[in-house]
Amino acid sequence: MDPRYERTQRQLRRAVYELAAEHPVGDIAVAELCRAAGVTRDTFYRHATSPTTLLAEALGEELTTAIEAVRDEHAARLAPGERLDGEALMRHSERTLLVHLRTHARVYRNAMTAGLVPELRTQLENIIFDALVEHALSYPSVLPEAIAPDDQMALEITAAYASSGTVGAIERWLRHDPLDVDRGAALILAASPGFWLRDA
């Protein structure tokens, strides 16, 4: 990436995080964001279509990196022939998700009315959906017999059901204080279909 583009991207992301922590996300104006980031409107529109999409992309990239690190860490621990501890991986992944949300709690709470603004909700659902599909394809033995890993529709419906439900639970969790990561993760997993926690 061009160093100037990367530097501007960092400035914009820092500014949108700061503004979203102080104001309702829907109220952040492009002009205000440009002033905070020290860039022009033309520069902003080379990086994003709106402050909300910029915020969703920044949070999504951060969360995706954290979840990928969890998966890589668990895979690196496996000895040859050793089976993946599916429950440990799911619990670690769920906890990582909630730590991310707690770290940016003011931002996510400012992005809520009845629920999260569509851009952030969709971003979270897509990240969770992709992680579940990858888990199922990597470890197909976790799936129930009725869901074959080569049945794309069945796999997508299964992952969509879980990801949408998880985001709905997250929206409720964000309304409580203090944000107890361990209890939140335990409750979300207790409400999830048990096959996701199987050893692979």
C-alpha positions, 0 to 999 in steps of 0.5 A: 500500500502507498505509504501516504494512502496508509497514513491517511487511512490511519488518520481517518480511522483514528478520527472516526473511532474518536468521534464515534466514542463521543457521538451517535454514529449516525450524527457524524458528518463527513465535514466533522470527520475530515476536520478531525482527521486533517484531510479534505472531503475529496481525500475522504471519499477516496477512502470511504463512502460514509463515516459509518462504512469507514467505521464498520470497515475499521472495526471489521478489519480489527476483529477479523485479525483478532479471530484469525489469530485465535484460529492460528494459535489453536492450529499451531498447538496441534501435534501431528495426529492430534484432534482440534479441541473444538470447544476450546476454540469456540470459547476462545473465539467467542471471548475474543469477539466480546473483548473486541466489543468491550474495548470499543463499547462506547463506539458500538453503543453509540451505533445502536438505536433499537439495534446496531446500525445496519453497516455494523450489524452486517459487518459483524454477521459476515465476520462470524458467518465466514469464521463458522463456514471456515470452521465447518469446512476445515473440521466437517466432523463437527456438523450434524449428519443432516448438514453435509459440508459439500451442501452449500445451501445447508452450510450457509443456512446453518452459519447464517442462523448462528451468526445472526443469533450471535449478533442479536445476543451481542446487541442485548449484551451491550445494553448491560453494565458491567460488560462481563466478557466471560459470562456473556461468552458462556451465555451465548455459547450455552444458547448456541447449537451444541455441535459447534462445540464438538471436538474436530 
